[in-house]
Amino acid sequence: MSDRDSSVPVEEDEEYVVDVESIGEEGDGVAHVDDFVVLVPEGDMGDRVRVRIDRVEADYAMAELVGHESDVA
């Protein structure tokens, strides 16, 4: 694990519940985990969703939408 990885609060293949706060320039939902940007394709602003992290970069992560608030316990 590198020093960069130790400051990233998400891990690939892990699931998180996030709130989509805005829509990015490419149309992805933008959420945060501990102030770290998580991009959620198919996420709509205001949605509370469960996501699985697909890819982690230095300053953001890409996530797959797993379920919406009604599916999240």
Predicted model as a PDB file, atoms N, CA, C, CB and O in Angstrom, pLDDT in the B-factor column:
MODEL        1                                                                  
ATOM      1  N   MET A   1       0.848  -1.181   0.000  1.00 40.00           N  
ATOM      2  CA  MET A   1       0.000   0.000   0.000  1.00 40.00           C  
ATOM      3  C   MET A   1       0.886   1.235   0.000  1.00 40.00           C  
ATOM      4  CB  MET A   1      -0.961   0.003   1.220  1.00 40.00           C  
ATOM      5  O   MET A   1       1.831   1.316   0.784  1.00 40.00           O  
ATOM      6  N   SER A   2       0.598   2.184  -0.858  1.00 46.00           N  
ATOM      7  CA  SER A   2       1.398   3.407  -0.921  1.00 46.00           C  
ATOM      8  C   SER A   2       0.849   4.448   0.052  1.00 46.00           C  
ATOM      9  CB  SER A   2       1.417   3.971  -2.359  1.00 46.00           C  
ATOM     10  O   SER A   2      -0.240   4.282   0.602  1.00 46.00           O  
ATOM     11  N   ASP A   3       1.617   5.527   0.258  1.00 45.00           N  
ATOM     12  CA  ASP A   3       1.150   6.617   1.119  1.00 45.00           C  
ATOM     13  C   ASP A   3      -0.134   7.225   0.576  1.00 45.00           C  
ATOM     14  CB  ASP A   3       2.229   7.699   1.250  1.00 45.00           C  
ATOM     15  O   ASP A   3      -1.021   7.601   1.342  1.00 45.00           O  
ATOM     16  N   ARG A   4      -0.232   7.321  -0.738  1.00 48.00           N  
ATOM     17  CA  ARG A   4      -1.446   7.872  -1.364  1.00 48.00           C  
ATOM     18  C   ARG A   4      -2.650   7.045  -0.981  1.00 48.00           C  
ATOM     19  CB  ARG A   4      -1.307   7.922  -2.899  1.00 48.00           C  
ATOM     20  O   ARG A   4      -3.697   7.598  -0.647  1.00 48.00           O  
ATOM     21  N   ASP A   5      -2.522   5.712  -1.021  1.00 52.00           N  
ATOM     22  CA  ASP A   5      -3.634   4.831  -0.722  1.00 52.00           C  
ATOM     23  C   ASP A   5      -4.096   4.979   0.723  1.00 52.00           C  
ATOM     24  CB  ASP A   5      -3.249   3.395  -1.000  1.00 52.00           C  
ATOM     25  O   ASP A   5      -5.286   4.833   1.004  1.00 52.00           O  
ATOM     26  N   SER A   6      -3.177   5.266   1.645  1.00 61.00           N  
ATOM     27  CA  SER A   6      -3.540   5.339   3.049  1.00 61.00           C  
ATOM     28  C   SER A   6      -4.440   6.537   3.355  1.00 61.00           C  
ATOM     29  CB  SER A   6      -2.293   5.404   3.896  1.00 61.00           C  
ATOM     30  O   SER A   6      -5.132   6.531   4.373  1.00 61.00           O  
ATOM     31  N   SER A   7      -4.448   7.561   2.503  1.00 83.00           N  
ATOM     32  CA  SER A   7      -5.291   8.728   2.739  1.00 83.00           C  
ATOM     33  C   SER A   7      -6.642   8.626   2.036  1.00 83.00           C  
ATOM     34  CB  SER A   7      -4.575   9.976   2.285  1.00 83.00           C  
ATOM     35  O   SER A   7      -7.480   9.515   2.191  1.00 83.00           O  
ATOM     36  N   VAL A   8      -6.868   7.575   1.277  1.00 94.00           N  
ATOM     37  CA  VAL A   8      -8.111   7.387   0.542  1.00 94.00           C  
ATOM     38  C   VAL A   8      -9.066   6.573   1.417  1.00 94.00           C  
ATOM     39  CB  VAL A   8      -7.856   6.678  -0.833  1.00 94.00           C  
ATOM     40  O   VAL A   8      -8.727   5.463   1.827  1.00 94.00           O  
ATOM     41  N   PRO A   9     -10.268   7.116   1.713  1.00 97.00           N  
ATOM     42  CA  PRO A   9     -11.176   6.451   2.651  1.00 97.00           C  
ATOM     43  C   PRO A   9     -12.057   5.351   2.053  1.00 97.00           C  
ATOM     44  CB  PRO A   9     -12.049   7.466   3.267  1.00 97.00           C  
ATOM     45  O   PRO A   9     -12.904   4.795   2.752  1.00 97.00           O  
ATOM     46  N   VAL A  10     -11.870   5.030   0.770  1.00 98.00           N  
ATOM     47  CA  VAL A  10     -12.659   3.966   0.143  1.00 98.00           C  
ATOM     48  C   VAL A  10     -11.732   2.916  -0.447  1.00 98.00           C  
ATOM     49  CB  VAL A  10     -13.591   4.540  -0.952  1.00 98.00           C  
ATOM     50  O   VAL A  10     -10.564   3.186  -0.730  1.00 98.00           O  
ATOM     51  N   GLU A  11     -12.271   1.711  -0.629  1.00 97.00           N  
ATOM     52  CA  GLU A  11     -11.496   0.616  -1.213  1.00 97.00           C  
ATOM     53  C   GLU A  11     -12.287  -0.025  -2.340  1.00 97.00           C  
ATOM     54  CB  GLU A  11     -11.128  -0.436  -0.142  1.00 97.00           C  
ATOM     55  O   GLU A  11     -13.514  -0.094  -2.285  1.00 97.00           O  
ATOM     56  N   GLU A  12     -11.583  -0.494  -3.359  1.00 98.00           N  
ATOM     57  CA  GLU A  12     -12.236  -1.184  -4.472  1.00 98.00           C  
ATOM     58  C   GLU A  12     -13.000  -2.396  -3.953  1.00 98.00           C  
ATOM     59  CB  GLU A  12     -11.199  -1.613  -5.539  1.00 98.00           C  
ATOM     60  O   GLU A  12     -12.558  -3.087  -3.034  1.00 98.00           O  
ATOM     61  N   ASP A  13     -14.161  -2.638  -4.567  1.00 98.00           N  
ATOM     62  CA  ASP A  13     -15.054  -3.754  -4.267  1.00 98.00           C  
ATOM     63  C   ASP A  13     -15.782  -3.632  -2.929  1.00 98.00           C  
ATOM     64  CB  ASP A  13     -14.276  -5.022  -4.284  1.00 98.00           C  
ATOM     65  O   ASP A  13     -16.530  -4.538  -2.563  1.00 98.00           O  
ATOM     66  N   GLU A  14     -15.585  -2.541  -2.191  1.00 98.00           N  
ATOM     67  CA  GLU A  14     -16.332  -2.317  -0.946  1.00 98.00           C  
ATOM     68  C   GLU A  14     -17.594  -1.525  -1.264  1.00 98.00           C  
ATOM     69  CB  GLU A  14     -15.457  -1.562   0.113  1.00 98.00           C  
ATOM     70  O   GLU A  14     -17.635  -0.777  -2.241  1.00 98.00           O  
ATOM     71  N   GLU A  15     -18.641  -1.695  -0.424  1.00 97.00           N  
ATOM     72  CA  GLU A  15     -19.894  -0.972  -0.606  1.00 97.00           C  
ATOM     73  C   GLU A  15     -20.034   0.123   0.438  1.00 97.00           C  
ATOM     74  CB  GLU A  15     -21.085  -1.931  -0.533  1.00 97.00           C  
ATOM     75  O   GLU A  15     -19.598  -0.022   1.580  1.00 97.00           O  
ATOM     76  N   TYR A  16     -20.662   1.239   0.014  1.00 97.00           N  
ATOM     77  CA  TYR A  16     -20.888   2.393   0.878  1.00 97.00           C  
ATOM     78  C   TYR A  16     -22.270   2.949   0.577  1.00 97.00           C  
ATOM     79  CB  TYR A  16     -19.787   3.482   0.676  1.00 97.00           C  
ATOM     80  O   TYR A  16     -22.763   2.820  -0.544  1.00 97.00           O  
ATOM     81  N   VAL A  17     -22.896   3.568   1.570  1.00 96.00           N  
ATOM     82  CA  VAL A  17     -24.147   4.307   1.359  1.00 96.00           C  
ATOM     83  C   VAL A  17     -23.767   5.777   1.291  1.00 96.00           C  
ATOM     84  CB  VAL A  17     -25.214   4.029   2.510  1.00 96.00           C  
ATOM     85  O   VAL A  17     -23.135   6.308   2.205  1.00 96.00           O  
ATOM     86  N   VAL A  18     -24.157   6.431   0.199  1.00 97.00           N  
ATOM     87  CA  VAL A  18     -23.786   7.831  -0.029  1.00 97.00           C  
ATOM     88  C   VAL A  18     -24.994   8.637  -0.480  1.00 97.00           C  
ATOM     89  CB  VAL A  18     -22.661   7.933  -1.075  1.00 97.00           C  
ATOM     90  O   VAL A  18     -25.985   8.084  -0.959  1.00 97.00           O  
ATOM     91  N   ASP A  19     -24.897   9.942  -0.320  1.00 96.00           N  
ATOM     92  CA  ASP A  19     -25.911  10.873  -0.822  1.00 96.00           C  
ATOM     93  C   ASP A  19     -25.344  11.571  -2.054  1.00 96.00           C  
ATOM     94  CB  ASP A  19     -26.329  11.918   0.280  1.00 96.00           C  
ATOM     95  O   ASP A  19     -24.261  12.155  -2.003  1.00 96.00           O  
ATOM     96  N   VAL A  20     -26.081  11.506  -3.160  1.00 97.00           N  
ATOM     97  CA  VAL A  20     -25.654  12.188  -4.385  1.00 97.00           C  
ATOM     98  C   VAL A  20     -25.974  13.672  -4.203  1.00 97.00           C  
ATOM     99  CB  VAL A  20     -26.370  11.589  -5.675  1.00 97.00           C  
ATOM    100  O   VAL A  20     -27.136  14.063  -4.095  1.00 97.00           O  
ATOM    101  N   GLU A  21     -24.919  14.490  -4.173  1.00 97.00           N  
ATOM    102  CA  GLU A  21     -25.046  15.906  -3.845  1.00 97.00           C  
ATOM    103  C   GLU A  21     -25.177  16.806  -5.061  1.00 97.00           C  
ATOM    104  CB  GLU A  21     -23.871  16.340  -3.042  1.00 97.00           C  
ATOM    105  O   GLU A  21     -25.737  17.899  -4.967  1.00 97.00           O  
ATOM    106  N   SER A  22     -24.664  16.357  -6.206  1.00 97.00           N  
ATOM    107  CA  SER A  22     -24.728  17.165  -7.417  1.00 97.00           C  
ATOM    108  C   SER A  22     -24.496  16.254  -8.618  1.00 97.00           C  
ATOM    109  CB  SER A  22     -23.681  18.325  -7.381  1.00 97.00           C  
ATOM    110  O   SER A  22     -24.273  15.050  -8.484  1.00 97.00           O  
ATOM    111  N   ILE A  23     -24.555  16.871  -9.793  1.00 97.00           N  
ATOM    112  CA  ILE A  23     -24.306  16.148 -11.042  1.00 97.00           C  
ATOM    113  C   ILE A  23     -23.061  16.760 -11.685  1.00 97.00           C  
ATOM    114  CB  ILE A  23     -25.554  16.218 -12.017  1.00 97.00           C  
ATOM    115  O   ILE A  23     -22.984  17.974 -11.873  1.00 97.00           O  
ATOM    116  N   GLY A  24     -22.086  15.907 -12.021  1.00 96.00           N  
ATOM    117  CA  GLY A  24     -20.843  16.365 -12.623  1.00 96.00           C  
ATOM    118  C   GLY A  24     -20.995  16.715 -14.088  1.00 96.00           C  
ATOM    119  O   GLY A  24     -22.056  16.512 -14.678  1.00 96.00           O  
ATOM    120  N   GLU A  25     -19.935  17.241 -14.671  1.00 94.00           N  
ATOM    121  CA  GLU A  25     -19.937  17.680 -16.073  1.00 94.00           C  
ATOM    122  C   GLU A  25     -20.246  16.546 -17.044  1.00 94.00           C  
ATOM    123  CB  GLU A  25     -18.597  18.292 -16.425  1.00 94.00           C  
ATOM    124  O   GLU A  25     -20.828  16.777 -18.103  1.00 94.00           O  
ATOM    125  N   GLU A  26     -19.859  15.321 -16.689  1.00 93.00           N  
ATOM    126  CA  GLU A  26     -20.096  14.170 -17.573  1.00 93.00           C  
ATOM    127  C   GLU A  26     -21.455  13.514 -17.307  1.00 93.00           C  
ATOM    128  CB  GLU A  26     -18.979  13.134 -17.397  1.00 93.00           C  
ATOM    129  O   GLU A  26     -21.800  12.521 -17.948  1.00 93.00           O  
ATOM    130  N   GLY A  27     -22.230  14.071 -16.358  1.00 95.00           N  
ATOM    131  CA  GLY A  27     -23.559  13.538 -16.071  1.00 95.00           C  
ATOM    132  C   GLY A  27     -23.601  12.527 -14.936  1.00 95.00           C  
ATOM    133  O   GLY A  27     -24.669  12.011 -14.607  1.00 95.00           O  
ATOM    134  N   ASP A  28     -22.449  12.237 -14.332  1.00 96.00           N  
ATOM    135  CA  ASP A  28     -22.419  11.306 -13.200  1.00 96.00           C  
ATOM    136  C   ASP A  28     -22.861  12.016 -11.934  1.00 96.00           C  
ATOM    137  CB  ASP A  28     -21.009  10.707 -13.014  1.00 96.00           C  
ATOM    138  O   ASP A  28     -22.650  13.218 -11.772  1.00 96.00           O  
ATOM    139  N   GLY A  29     -23.487  11.246 -11.025  1.00 97.00           N  
ATOM    140  CA  GLY A  29     -23.785  11.779  -9.710  1.00 97.00           C  
ATOM    141  C   GLY A  29     -22.488  11.960  -8.945  1.00 97.00           C  
ATOM    142  O   GLY A  29     -21.556  11.170  -9.094  1.00 97.00           O  
ATOM    143  N   VAL A  30     -22.427  13.006  -8.122  1.00 98.00           N  
ATOM    144  CA  VAL A  30     -21.237  13.282  -7.313  1.00 98.00           C  
ATOM    145  C   VAL A  30     -21.625  13.135  -5.843  1.00 98.00           C  
ATOM    146  CB  VAL A  30     -20.657  14.720  -7.609  1.00 98.00           C  
ATOM    147  O   VAL A  30     -22.524  13.815  -5.349  1.00 98.00           O  
ATOM    148  N   ALA A  31     -20.922  12.228  -5.155  1.00 98.00           N  
ATOM    149  CA  ALA A  31     -21.136  12.000  -3.729  1.00 98.00           C  
ATOM    150  C   ALA A  31     -19.778  12.070  -3.038  1.00 98.00           C  
ATOM    151  CB  ALA A  31     -21.841  10.618  -3.465  1.00 98.00           C  
ATOM    152  O   ALA A  31     -18.746  12.203  -3.695  1.00 98.00           O  
ATOM    153  N   HIS A  32     -19.785  11.980  -1.719  1.00 98.00           N  
ATOM    154  CA  HIS A  32     -18.538  12.023  -0.952  1.00 98.00           C  
ATOM    155  C   HIS A  32     -18.548  10.972   0.148  1.00 98.00           C  
ATOM    156  CB  HIS A  32     -18.321  13.422  -0.348  1.00 98.00           C  
ATOM    157  O   HIS A  32     -19.589  10.675   0.736  1.00 98.00           O  
ATOM    158  N   VAL A  33     -17.381  10.419   0.414  1.00 97.00           N  
ATOM    159  CA  VAL A  33     -17.128   9.593   1.592  1.00 97.00           C  
ATOM    160  C   VAL A  33     -15.971  10.277   2.306  1.00 97.00           C  
ATOM    161  CB  VAL A  33     -16.796   8.065   1.217  1.00 97.00           C  
ATOM    162  O   VAL A  33     -14.855  10.313   1.788  1.00 97.00           O  
ATOM    163  N   ASP A  34     -16.230  10.820   3.489  1.00 96.00           N  
ATOM    164  CA  ASP A  34     -15.202  11.557   4.237  1.00 96.00           C  
ATOM    165  C   ASP A  34     -14.504  12.603   3.362  1.00 96.00           C  
ATOM    166  CB  ASP A  34     -14.165  10.582   4.809  1.00 96.00           C  
ATOM    167  O   ASP A  34     -13.275  12.655   3.324  1.00 96.00           O  
ATOM    168  N   ASP A  35     -15.272  13.423   2.671  1.00 95.00           N  
ATOM    169  CA  ASP A  35     -14.771  14.495   1.801  1.00 95.00           C  
ATOM    170  C   ASP A  35     -14.027  13.993   0.565  1.00 95.00           C  
ATOM    171  CB  ASP A  35     -13.863  15.392   2.588  1.00 95.00           C  
ATOM    172  O   ASP A  35     -13.413  14.796  -0.138  1.00 95.00           O  
ATOM    173  N   PHE A  36     -14.062  12.699   0.281  1.00 98.00           N  
ATOM    174  CA  PHE A  36     -13.434  12.132  -0.905  1.00 98.00           C  
ATOM    175  C   PHE A  36     -14.516  11.949  -1.971  1.00 98.00           C  
ATOM    176  CB  PHE A  36     -12.718  10.772  -0.579  1.00 98.00           C  
ATOM    177  O   PHE A  36     -15.572  11.380  -1.693  1.00 98.00           O  
ATOM    178  N   VAL A  37     -14.256  12.428  -3.185  1.00 98.00           N  
ATOM    179  CA  VAL A  37     -15.250  12.398  -4.266  1.00 98.00           C  
ATOM    180  C   VAL A  37     -15.477  10.977  -4.764  1.00 98.00           C  
ATOM    181  CB  VAL A  37     -14.806  13.296  -5.430  1.00 98.00           C  
ATOM    182  O   VAL A  37     -14.532  10.238  -5.042  1.00 98.00           O  
ATOM    183  N   VAL A  38     -16.764  10.611  -4.871  1.00 98.00           N  
ATOM    184  CA  VAL A  38     -17.175   9.333  -5.437  1.00 98.00           C  
ATOM    185  C   VAL A  38     -18.148   9.644  -6.569  1.00 98.00           C  
ATOM    186  CB  VAL A  38     -17.829   8.389  -4.347  1.00 98.00           C  
ATOM    187  O   VAL A  38     -19.195  10.247  -6.337  1.00 98.00           O  
ATOM    188  N   LEU A  39     -17.811   9.240  -7.787  1.00 98.00           N  
ATOM    189  CA  LEU A  39     -18.669   9.457  -8.948  1.00 98.00           C  
ATOM    190  C   LEU A  39     -19.586   8.261  -9.125  1.00 98.00           C  
ATOM    191  CB  LEU A  39     -17.828   9.695 -10.226  1.00 98.00           C  
ATOM    192  O   LEU A  39     -19.141   7.114  -9.114  1.00 98.00           O  
ATOM    193  N   VAL A  40     -20.894   8.548  -9.291  1.00 98.00           N  
ATOM    194  CA  VAL A  40     -21.910   7.501  -9.346  1.00 98.00           C  
ATOM    195  C   VAL A  40     -22.697   7.624 -10.650  1.00 98.00           C  
ATOM    196  CB  VAL A  40     -22.862   7.588  -8.119  1.00 98.00           C  
ATOM    197  O   VAL A  40     -23.648   8.402 -10.723  1.00 98.00           O  
ATOM    198  N   PRO A  41     -22.310   6.861 -11.686  1.00 95.00           N  
ATOM    199  CA  PRO A  41     -23.107   6.859 -12.911  1.00 95.00           C  
ATOM    200  C   PRO A  41     -24.538   6.439 -12.580  1.00 95.00           C  
ATOM    201  CB  PRO A  41     -22.486   5.910 -13.980  1.00 95.00           C  
ATOM    202  O   PRO A  41     -24.747   5.540 -11.765  1.00 95.00           O  
ATOM    203  N   GLU A  42     -25.508   7.075 -13.198  1.00 92.00           N  
ATOM    204  CA  GLU A  42     -26.933   6.808 -12.992  1.00 92.00           C  
ATOM    205  C   GLU A  42     -27.459   7.348 -11.667  1.00 92.00           C  
ATOM    206  CB  GLU A  42     -27.186   5.327 -13.062  1.00 92.00           C  
ATOM    207  O   GLU A  42     -28.628   7.142 -11.341  1.00 92.00           O  
ATOM    208  N   GLY A  43     -26.614   8.036 -10.896  1.00 92.00           N  
ATOM    209  CA  GLY A  43     -27.084   8.649  -9.653  1.00 92.00           C  
ATOM    210  C   GLY A  43     -27.706   9.997  -9.940  1.00 92.00           C  
ATOM    211  O   GLY A  43     -27.169  10.781 -10.723  1.00 92.00           O  
ATOM    212  N   ASP A  44     -28.840  10.273  -9.308  1.00 94.00           N  
ATOM    213  CA  ASP A  44     -29.520  11.561  -9.480  1.00 94.00           C  
ATOM    214  C   ASP A  44     -29.359  12.403  -8.222  1.00 94.00           C  
ATOM    215  CB  ASP A  44     -31.023  11.354  -9.803  1.00 94.00           C  
ATOM    216  O   ASP A  44     -29.328  11.871  -7.112  1.00 94.00           O  
ATOM    217  N   MET A  45     -29.258  13.704  -8.395  1.00 94.00           N  
ATOM    218  CA  MET A  45     -29.082  14.604  -7.271  1.00 94.00           C  
ATOM    219  C   MET A  45     -30.186  14.368  -6.242  1.00 94.00           C  
ATOM    220  CB  MET A  45     -29.082  16.072  -7.743  1.00 94.00           C  
ATOM    221  O   MET A  45     -31.368  14.297  -6.580  1.00 94.00           O  
ATOM    222  N   GLY A  46     -29.777  14.247  -4.986  1.00 94.00           N  
ATOM    223  CA  GLY A  46     -30.726  14.027  -3.901  1.00 94.00           C  
ATOM    224  C   GLY A  46     -30.939  12.563  -3.554  1.00 94.00           C  
ATOM    225  O   GLY A  46     -31.548  12.257  -2.529  1.00 94.00           O  
ATOM    226  N   ASP A  47     -30.447  11.644  -4.396  1.00 94.00           N  
ATOM    227  CA  ASP A  47     -30.605  10.206  -4.123  1.00 94.00           C  
ATOM    228  C   ASP A  47     -29.689   9.770  -2.984  1.00 94.00           C  
ATOM    229  CB  ASP A  47     -30.306   9.375  -5.391  1.00 94.00           C  
ATOM    230  O   ASP A  47     -28.552  10.230  -2.877  1.00 94.00           O  
ATOM    231  N   ARG A  48     -30.193   8.883  -2.142  1.00 95.00           N  
ATOM    232  CA  ARG A  48     -29.348   8.167  -1.168  1.00 95.00           C  
ATOM    233  C   ARG A  48     -29.229   6.758  -1.742  1.00 95.00           C  
ATOM    234  CB  ARG A  48     -29.971   8.172   0.339  1.00 95.00           C  
ATOM    235  O   ARG A  48     -30.229   6.063  -1.926  1.00 95.00           O  
ATOM    236  N   VAL A  49     -27.986   6.346  -2.024  1.00 96.00           N  
ATOM    237  CA  VAL A  49     -27.773   5.093  -2.739  1.00 96.00           C  
ATOM    238  C   VAL A  49     -26.670   4.256  -2.101  1.00 96.00           C  
ATOM    239  CB  VAL A  49     -27.434   5.373  -4.191  1.00 96.00           C  
ATOM    240  O   VAL A  49     -25.796   4.770  -1.402  1.00 96.00           O  
ATOM    241  N   ARG A  50     -26.736   2.965  -2.358  1.00 96.00           N  
ATOM    242  CA  ARG A  50     -25.639   2.056  -2.007  1.00 96.00           C  
ATOM    243  C   ARG A  50     -24.821   1.866  -3.273  1.00 96.00           C  
ATOM    244  CB  ARG A  50     -26.169   0.667  -1.435  1.00 96.00           C  
ATOM    245  O   ARG A  50     -25.364   1.589  -4.342  1.00 96.00           O  
ATOM    246  N   VAL A  51     -23.495   2.020  -3.140  1.00 98.00           N  
ATOM    247  CA  VAL A  51     -22.599   1.886  -4.284  1.00 98.00           C  
ATOM    248  C   VAL A  51     -21.487   0.896  -3.965  1.00 98.00           C  
ATOM    249  CB  VAL A  51     -22.006   3.254  -4.677  1.00 98.00           C  
ATOM    250  O   VAL A  51     -21.148   0.673  -2.803  1.00 98.00           O  
ATOM    251  N   ARG A  52     -20.930   0.312  -5.011  1.00 98.00           N  
ATOM    252  CA  ARG A  52     -19.736  -0.532  -4.905  1.00 98.00           C  
ATOM    253  C   ARG A  52     -18.630   0.171  -5.670  1.00 98.00           C  
ATOM    254  CB  ARG A  52     -19.987  -1.993  -5.465  1.00 98.00           C  
ATOM    255  O   ARG A  52     -18.809   0.544  -6.829  1.00 98.00           O  
ATOM    256  N   ILE A  53     -17.497   0.352  -5.025  1.00 98.00           N  
ATOM    257  CA  ILE A  53     -16.372   1.067  -5.644  1.00 98.00           C  
ATOM    258  C   ILE A  53     -15.715   0.180  -6.697  1.00 98.00           C  
ATOM    259  CB  ILE A  53     -15.331   1.499  -4.571  1.00 98.00           C  
ATOM    260  O   ILE A  53     -15.278  -0.933  -6.405  1.00 98.00           O  
ATOM    261  N   ASP A  54     -15.651   0.694  -7.933  1.00 98.00           N  
ATOM    262  CA  ASP A  54     -15.045  -0.032  -9.059  1.00 98.00           C  
ATOM    263  C   ASP A  54     -13.577   0.321  -9.251  1.00 98.00           C  
ATOM    264  CB  ASP A  54     -15.808   0.261 -10.340  1.00 98.00           C  
ATOM    265  O   ASP A  54     -12.756  -0.544  -9.557  1.00 98.00           O  
ATOM    266  N   ARG A  55     -13.249   1.609  -9.068  1.00 98.00           N  
ATOM    267  CA  ARG A  55     -11.890   2.076  -9.351  1.00 98.00           C  
ATOM    268  C   ARG A  55     -11.570   3.242  -8.423  1.00 98.00           C  
ATOM    269  CB  ARG A  55     -11.736   2.498 -10.851  1.00 98.00           C  
ATOM    270  O   ARG A  55     -12.404   4.121  -8.205  1.00 98.00           O  
ATOM    271  N   VAL A  56     -10.367   3.241  -7.884  1.00 98.00           N  
ATOM    272  CA  VAL A  56      -9.927   4.323  -7.004  1.00 98.00           C  
ATOM    273  C   VAL A  56      -8.742   5.033  -7.651  1.00 98.00           C  
ATOM    274  CB  VAL A  56      -9.546   3.780  -5.589  1.00 98.00           C  
ATOM    275  O   VAL A  56      -7.737   4.409  -7.992  1.00 98.00           O  
ATOM    276  N   GLU A  57      -8.877   6.345  -7.813  1.00 97.00           N  
ATOM    277  CA  GLU A  57      -7.805   7.193  -8.333  1.00 97.00           C  
ATOM    278  C   GLU A  57      -7.301   8.075  -7.191  1.00 97.00           C  
ATOM    279  CB  GLU A  57      -8.301   8.064  -9.547  1.00 97.00           C  
ATOM    280  O   GLU A  57      -7.811   7.993  -6.073  1.00 97.00           O  
ATOM    281  N   ALA A  58      -6.314   8.907  -7.464  1.00 94.00           N  
ATOM    282  CA  ALA A  58      -5.722   9.753  -6.424  1.00 94.00           C  
ATOM    283  C   ALA A  58      -6.721  10.716  -5.801  1.00 94.00           C  
ATOM    284  CB  ALA A  58      -4.568  10.533  -6.994  1.00 94.00           C  
ATOM    285  O   ALA A  58      -6.675  10.961  -4.595  1.00 94.00           O  
ATOM    286  N   ASP A  59      -7.634  11.271  -6.618  1.00 95.00           N  
ATOM    287  CA  ASP A  59      -8.532  12.291  -6.089  1.00 95.00           C  
ATOM    288  C   ASP A  59     -10.013  11.990  -6.268  1.00 95.00           C  
ATOM    289  CB  ASP A  59      -8.227  13.583  -6.728  1.00 95.00           C  
ATOM    290  O   ASP A  59     -10.847  12.851  -5.985  1.00 95.00           O  
ATOM    291  N   TYR A  60     -10.363  10.799  -6.728  1.00 97.00           N  
ATOM    292  CA  TYR A  60     -11.773  10.413  -6.844  1.00 97.00           C  
ATOM    293  C   TYR A  60     -11.873   8.898  -7.002  1.00 97.00           C  
ATOM    294  CB  TYR A  60     -12.453  11.137  -8.046  1.00 97.00           C  
ATOM    295  O   TYR A  60     -10.883   8.209  -7.249  1.00 97.00           O  
ATOM    296  N   ALA A  61     -13.105   8.402  -6.852  1.00 98.00           N  
ATOM    297  CA  ALA A  61     -13.377   6.987  -7.086  1.00 98.00           C  
ATOM    298  C   ALA A  61     -14.580   6.870  -8.013  1.00 98.00           C  
ATOM    299  CB  ALA A  61     -13.631   6.229  -5.744  1.00 98.00           C  
ATOM    300  O   ALA A  61     -15.470   7.720  -7.995  1.00 98.00           O  
ATOM    301  N   MET A  62     -14.602   5.833  -8.809  1.00 98.00           N  
ATOM    302  CA  MET A  62     -15.751   5.506  -9.653  1.00 98.00           C  
ATOM    303  C   MET A  62     -16.514   4.381  -8.972  1.00 98.00           C  
ATOM    304  CB  MET A  62     -15.309   5.098 -11.109  1.00 98.00           C  
ATOM    305  O   MET A  62     -15.914   3.420  -8.492  1.00 98.00           O  
ATOM    306  N   ALA A  63     -17.831   4.501  -8.930  1.00 98.00           N  
ATOM    307  CA  ALA A  63     -18.644   3.512  -8.236  1.00 98.00           C  
ATOM    308  C   ALA A  63     -19.765   2.995  -9.130  1.00 98.00           C  
ATOM    309  CB  ALA A  63     -19.223   4.107  -6.957  1.00 98.00           C  
ATOM    310  O   ALA A  63     -20.187   3.669 -10.070  1.00 98.00           O  
ATOM    311  N   GLU A  64     -20.230   1.814  -8.829  1.00 97.00           N  
ATOM    312  CA  GLU A  64     -21.379   1.206  -9.496  1.00 97.00           C  
ATOM    313  C   GLU A  64     -22.569   1.334  -8.565  1.00 97.00           C  
ATOM    314  CB  GLU A  64     -21.108  -0.294  -9.870  1.00 97.00           C  
ATOM    315  O   GLU A  64     -22.462   1.032  -7.377  1.00 97.00           O  
ATOM    316  N   LEU A  65     -23.699   1.779  -9.089  1.00 96.00           N  
ATOM    317  CA  LEU A  65     -24.918   1.904  -8.315  1.00 96.00           C  
ATOM    318  C   LEU A  65     -25.449   0.508  -7.999  1.00 96.00           C  
ATOM    319  CB  LEU A  65     -25.977   2.745  -9.078  1.00 96.00           C  
ATOM    320  O   LEU A  65     -25.694  -0.282  -8.911  1.00 96.00           O  
ATOM    321  N   VAL A  66     -25.628   0.199  -6.710  1.00 96.00           N  
ATOM    322  CA  VAL A  66     -26.114  -1.112  -6.283  1.00 96.00           C  
ATOM    323  C   VAL A  66     -27.595  -1.054  -5.933  1.00 96.00           C  
ATOM    324  CB  VAL A  66     -25.308  -1.619  -5.082  1.00 96.00           C  
ATOM    325  O   VAL A  66     -28.345  -1.972  -6.266  1.00 96.00           O  
ATOM    326  N   GLY A  67     -28.025   0.015  -5.263  1.00 94.00           N  
ATOM    327  CA  GLY A  67     -29.427   0.145  -4.886  1.00 94.00           C  
ATOM    328  C   GLY A  67     -29.772   1.554  -4.439  1.00 94.00           C  
ATOM    329  O   GLY A  67     -28.899   2.327  -4.042  1.00 94.00           O  
ATOM    330  N   HIS A  68     -31.068   1.880  -4.509  1.00 89.00           N  
ATOM    331  CA  HIS A  68     -31.547   3.191  -4.059  1.00 89.00           C  
ATOM    332  C   HIS A  68     -31.989   3.124  -2.603  1.00 89.00           C  
ATOM    333  CB  HIS A  68     -32.710   3.681  -4.946  1.00 89.00           C  
ATOM    334  O   HIS A  68     -32.020   2.047  -2.009  1.00 89.00           O  
ATOM    335  N   GLU A  69     -32.325   4.258  -2.037  1.00 78.00           N  
ATOM    336  CA  GLU A  69     -32.676   4.386  -0.623  1.00 78.00           C  
ATOM    337  C   GLU A  69     -33.724   3.360  -0.201  1.00 78.00           C  
ATOM    338  CB  GLU A  69     -33.184   5.790  -0.336  1.00 78.00           C  
ATOM    339  O   GLU A  69     -33.628   2.798   0.890  1.00 78.00           O  
ATOM    340  N   SER A  70     -34.700   3.115  -1.025  1.00 62.00           N  
ATOM    341  CA  SER A  70     -35.741   2.164  -0.661  1.00 62.00           C  
ATOM    342  C   SER A  70     -35.193   0.750  -0.512  1.00 62.00           C  
ATOM    343  CB  SER A  70     -36.846   2.183  -1.695  1.00 62.00           C  
ATOM    344  O   SER A  70     -35.795  -0.087   0.161  1.00 62.00           O  
ATOM    345  N   ASP A  71     -34.035   0.482  -1.152  1.00 55.00           N  
ATOM    346  CA  ASP A  71     -33.400  -0.831  -1.069  1.00 55.00           C  
ATOM    347  C   ASP A  71     -32.349  -0.880   0.031  1.00 55.00           C  
ATOM    348  CB  ASP A  71     -32.768  -1.193  -2.403  1.00 55.00           C  
ATOM    349  O   ASP A  71     -31.858  -1.957   0.371  1.00 55.00           O  
ATOM    350  N   VAL A  72     -31.997   0.287   0.596  1.00 50.00           N  
ATOM    351  CA  VAL A  72     -30.927   0.383   1.585  1.00 50.00           C  
ATOM    352  C   VAL A  72     -31.542   0.332   2.980  1.00 50.00           C  
ATOM    353  CB  VAL A  72     -30.094   1.690   1.391  1.00 50.00           C  
ATOM    354  O   VAL A  72     -32.426   1.122   3.313  1.00 50.00           O  
ATOM    355  N   ALA A  73     -31.064  -0.603   3.785  1.00 51.00           N  
ATOM    356  CA  ALA A  73     -31.614  -0.749   5.139  1.00 51.00           C  
ATOM    357  C   ALA A  73     -31.062   0.296   6.065  1.00 51.00           C  
ATOM    358  CB  ALA A  73     -31.321  -2.130   5.696  1.00 51.00           C  
ATOM    359  O   ALA A  73     -31.414   0.325   7.244  1.00 51.00           O  
TER     360      ALA A  73                                                      
ENDMDL                                                                          
END                                                                             
